[in-house]
């Protein structure tokens, strides 16, 4: 009976645990996607509030005659921090960086990758690679950015801002999904947080052609449950065989003694 029951029980248990894990992965992946969309929406709203602020209007008005003299290298940095952004660049209509909050040394140079966001027709933030300077020097990291024009008379400036996808985001997603979270850009690991004991299964959230978020979930709990059931059945089988052998021995002696 145990030989029949054990395989059927393990199969049913494995299916049940797999469905539960799939449901948890689906919910966690949806939560991660919503968190990314929420970050994008917050950055878009921050950029829109920035371009509509009196400070930006005054800046564009004063920059009408001499933008390179009025807009200083640290102008974008102050505006960026005031709005909770981690990426902000002010461009003229030709794509020259007038000020950069995330990379002040870029002032006066073009930034084609970031300025290309101004050609996007959708108002939604788009994933791009931006250059930032860290302890190891200049490196490229993925970011969600949006672009908005600022007009004053015949002068047009562009504010391109957003948020960097970094360790802070990875840690937030790891706490939210209870998974091992890895941010990848061009096949290179950009940020990592969380852990997942083997065996594992993965889900990948693509962010355009620029980056992706890999969520790794552990199947260790399901494996432990299957092994626990197997150990219980083996123990039951051992006890059953031992009891059967003892009972058979006692019965045989009880029957054979009168015959002898």
C-alpha positions as CSV (number, residue, x, y, z in Angstrom):
1,X,0.0,0.0,0.0
2,X,2.8,2.4,0.8
3,X,4.4,1.8,-2.6
4,X,1.2,2.9,-4.2
5,X,0.4,5.8,-2.0
6,X,3.8,7.4,-1.8
7,X,4.3,8.3,-5.5
8,X,0.7,9.5,-5.8
9,X,1.1,11.7,-2.7
10,X,4.4,13.1,-3.8
11,X,3.1,13.9,-7.2
12,X,0.0,15.7,-5.8
13,X,2.2,17.6,-3.2
14,X,4.7,18.6,-5.9
15,X,1.9,20.0,-8.1
16,X,0.3,21.9,-5.2
17,X,3.6,23.4,-4.2
18,X,4.4,24.4,-7.8
19,X,1.1,26.1,-8.2
20,X,1.6,28.0,-4.9
21,X,5.1,29.1,-6.0
22,X,3.9,30.1,-9.4
23,X,1.1,32.2,-7.8
24,X,3.7,33.8,-5.5
25,X,6.0,34.5,-8.3
26,X,3.2,36.1,-10.4
27,X,2.2,38.3,-7.6
28,X,5.7,39.3,-6.8
29,X,6.5,40.1,-10.4
30,X,3.4,42.2,-10.7
31,X,4.4,44.1,-7.6
32,X,7.8,44.7,-8.9
33,X,6.4,46.0,-12.2
34,X,4.0,48.3,-10.4
35,X,6.9,49.6,-8.3
36,X,8.9,50.4,-11.4
37,X,5.9,52.1,-13.0
38,X,5.4,54.1,-9.8
39,X,9.0,55.2,-9.8
40,X,8.7,56.3,-13.4
41,X,5.4,58.2,-12.7
42,X,7.0,60.0,-9.8
43,X,10.0,61.1,-11.8
44,X,7.8,62.3,-14.6
45,X,5.7,64.3,-12.2
46,X,8.8,65.8,-10.7
47,X,10.1,66.9,-14.1
48,X,6.8,68.4,-15.0
49,X,6.6,70.3,-11.7
50,X,10.2,71.5,-12.3
51,X,9.6,72.9,-15.8
52,X,6.5,74.7,-14.5
53,X,8.2,76.2,-11.5
54,X,8.9,79.9,-11.2
55,X,12.6,79.1,-10.7
56,X,12.8,77.4,-14.1
57,X,10.9,80.3,-15.8
58,X,13.3,82.8,-14.3
59,X,16.2,80.8,-15.4
60,X,15.0,80.5,-19.0
61,X,14.2,84.2,-19.1
62,X,17.6,85.2,-17.8
63,X,19.3,82.7,-20.2
64,X,17.7,84.3,-23.2
65,X,20.7,86.5,-23.8
66,X,23.6,84.4,-22.5
67,X,22.7,80.8,-21.4
68,X,26.2,79.7,-20.8
69,X,26.9,82.6,-18.5
70,X,23.6,82.5,-16.6
71,X,23.3,78.7,-16.2
72,X,26.2,77.5,-14.1
73,X,27.6,74.0,-13.8
74,X,25.8,73.4,-10.5
75,X,22.5,74.8,-11.6
76,X,21.0,71.5,-12.5
77,X,22.3,69.8,-9.3
78,X,20.3,72.1,-7.1
79,X,17.2,71.7,-9.2
80,X,17.6,68.0,-9.3
81,X,18.0,67.5,-5.5
82,X,15.0,69.8,-4.8
83,X,12.7,67.5,-6.8
84,X,14.0,64.2,-5.6
85,X,15.6,63.3,-8.9
86,X,18.9,61.5,-9.5
87,X,19.3,62.4,-13.1
88,X,18.8,65.9,-14.6
89,X,20.4,67.7,-17.6
90,X,19.5,71.1,-19.1
91,X,20.0,71.2,-22.9
92,X,19.8,74.0,-25.4
93,X,17.8,73.3,-28.6
94,X,20.9,71.9,-30.3
95,X,21.6,69.2,-27.7
96,X,24.5,70.9,-25.9
97,X,24.5,70.3,-22.1
98,X,24.1,73.6,-20.3
99,X,24.2,72.0,-16.9
100,X,24.1,68.4,-15.5
101,X,23.2,67.5,-12.0
102,X,24.3,63.9,-12.2
103,X,27.5,64.6,-14.1
104,X,28.6,68.3,-13.8
105,X,31.7,67.8,-16.0
106,X,29.4,67.2,-19.0
107,X,28.6,70.9,-19.2
108,X,29.3,72.3,-22.7
109,X,29.4,68.9,-24.3
110,X,26.7,67.0,-26.2
111,X,25.0,64.0,-24.7
112,X,23.3,62.3,-27.6
113,X,21.9,59.3,-25.7
114,X,20.1,61.6,-23.1
115,X,19.1,64.3,-25.6
116,X,17.5,61.6,-27.8
117,X,14.7,61.3,-25.2
118,X,13.5,64.7,-26.4
119,X,12.4,63.1,-29.6
120,X,10.1,60.6,-27.9
121,X,6.5,61.2,-28.6
122,X,5.1,59.5,-25.5
123,X,5.2,61.4,-22.2
124,X,6.1,58.2,-20.3
125,X,9.6,57.9,-19.0
126,X,11.9,55.7,-21.1
127,X,14.9,53.6,-20.0
128,X,18.3,54.9,-21.2
129,X,21.9,54.5,-20.1
130,X,23.4,57.6,-18.4
131,X,27.0,58.3,-17.4
132,X,27.6,58.8,-13.7
133,X,30.8,59.2,-11.8
134,X,31.4,56.9,-8.8
135,X,34.3,55.7,-6.7
136,X,35.6,53.5,-9.6
137,X,35.3,56.4,-12.1
138,X,32.9,57.0,-15.0
139,X,30.4,54.2,-15.6
140,X,27.1,53.8,-17.4
141,X,23.9,52.9,-15.4
142,X,20.3,52.5,-16.5
143,X,17.8,55.2,-15.7
144,X,14.2,56.0,-16.3
145,X,14.0,59.6,-17.7
146,X,11.6,61.9,-19.4
147,X,12.0,65.2,-21.3
148,X,10.1,68.4,-21.2
149,X,10.7,71.7,-23.1
150,X,10.9,75.1,-21.4
151,X,10.0,78.0,-23.7
152,X,10.4,81.7,-23.3
153,X,10.0,83.7,-26.4
154,X,12.1,82.2,-29.1
155,X,14.3,80.4,-26.6
156,X,13.8,76.7,-25.9
157,X,15.6,74.7,-23.3
158,X,15.1,71.0,-22.5
159,X,14.9,69.5,-19.1
160,X,15.7,65.8,-19.2
161,X,15.4,64.1,-15.8
162,X,14.5,60.9,-14.0
163,X,15.8,58.3,-11.6
164,X,18.8,56.0,-11.7
165,X,18.1,52.3,-11.3
166,X,20.7,51.5,-8.6
167,X,21.2,49.5,-5.4
168,X,18.4,51.5,-3.6
169,X,15.9,50.2,-6.2
170,X,17.2,46.7,-6.0
171,X,16.9,46.6,-2.2
172,X,13.4,48.0,-2.4
173,X,12.3,45.3,-4.9
174,X,14.0,42.6,-2.8
175,X,12.0,43.6,0.3
176,X,8.9,43.9,-1.8
177,X,9.1,40.5,-3.6
178,X,11.2,38.5,-1.1
179,X,13.4,37.4,-4.0
180,X,17.0,37.8,-5.1
181,X,16.9,40.9,-7.3
182,X,19.6,41.7,-10.0
183,X,19.6,44.8,-12.2
184,X,21.3,44.1,-15.5
185,X,22.4,46.5,-18.2
186,X,24.0,45.1,-21.4
187,X,24.6,41.8,-19.7
188,X,26.5,43.5,-16.9
189,X,25.3,43.4,-13.3
190,X,24.5,47.0,-12.1
191,X,22.9,46.3,-8.7
192,X,22.0,43.4,-6.6
193,X,20.0,42.8,-3.4
194,X,18.4,39.9,-1.6
195,X,19.2,36.1,-1.7
196,X,17.5,32.9,-2.8
197,X,18.6,29.5,-1.6
198,X,18.9,26.8,-4.4
199,X,17.2,25.3,-6.2
200,X,15.8,28.5,-7.8
201,X,13.5,29.7,-10.6
202,X,13.8,33.1,-12.4
203,X,11.5,35.8,-13.8
204,X,12.9,38.6,-16.0
205,X,11.3,42.1,-16.4
206,X,12.7,43.8,-19.5
207,X,13.2,47.5,-19.5
208,X,13.4,48.2,-23.2
209,X,16.7,47.3,-24.8
210,X,18.6,49.1,-22.1
211,X,18.2,47.0,-18.9
212,X,16.3,44.2,-17.2
213,X,15.3,43.2,-13.7
214,X,15.9,39.5,-12.9
215,X,13.9,38.1,-10.0
216,X,15.2,34.8,-8.6
217,X,12.9,32.8,-6.3
218,X,13.9,29.9,-4.1
219,X,12.3,26.5,-4.3
220,X,14.1,25.3,-1.2
221,X,10.9,25.4,0.9
222,X,9.1,23.2,-1.6
223,X,12.0,20.8,-1.8
224,X,12.2,20.6,2.0
225,X,8.4,19.8,2.1
226,X,8.8,17.0,-0.4
227,X,11.8,15.6,1.4
228,X,9.9,15.8,4.7
229,X,7.0,13.8,3.3
230,X,9.4,11.2,1.9
231,X,11.2,10.8,5.2
232,X,7.8,10.4,7.0
233,X,6.7,7.7,4.6
234,X,10.1,5.9,4.9
235,X,9.8,6.0,8.6
236,X,6.2,4.7,8.5
237,X,7.3,2.0,6.1
238,X,10.2,1.0,8.3
239,X,7.9,0.9,11.4
240,X,5.3,-1.0,9.5
241,X,7.7,-3.6,8.3
242,X,9.3,-4.0,11.7
243,X,5.8,-4.4,13.4
244,X,4.7,-6.9,10.7
245,X,7.9,-9.0,11.2
246,X,7.5,-9.0,15.0
247,X,3.8,-9.8,14.8
248,X,4.5,-12.6,12.2
249,X,7.1,-14.1,14.5
250,X,4.8,-14.1,17.5
251,X,1.8,-15.6,15.5
252,X,4.0,-18.3,14.0
253,X,5.3,-19.3,17.4
254,X,1.8,-19.4,18.8
255,X,0.6,-21.6,16.0
256,X,3.6,-24.0,15.7
257,X,4.2,-24.7,19.4
258,X,1.0,-27.0,19.8
259,X,1.9,-28.7,16.5
260,X,5.4,-29.5,17.8
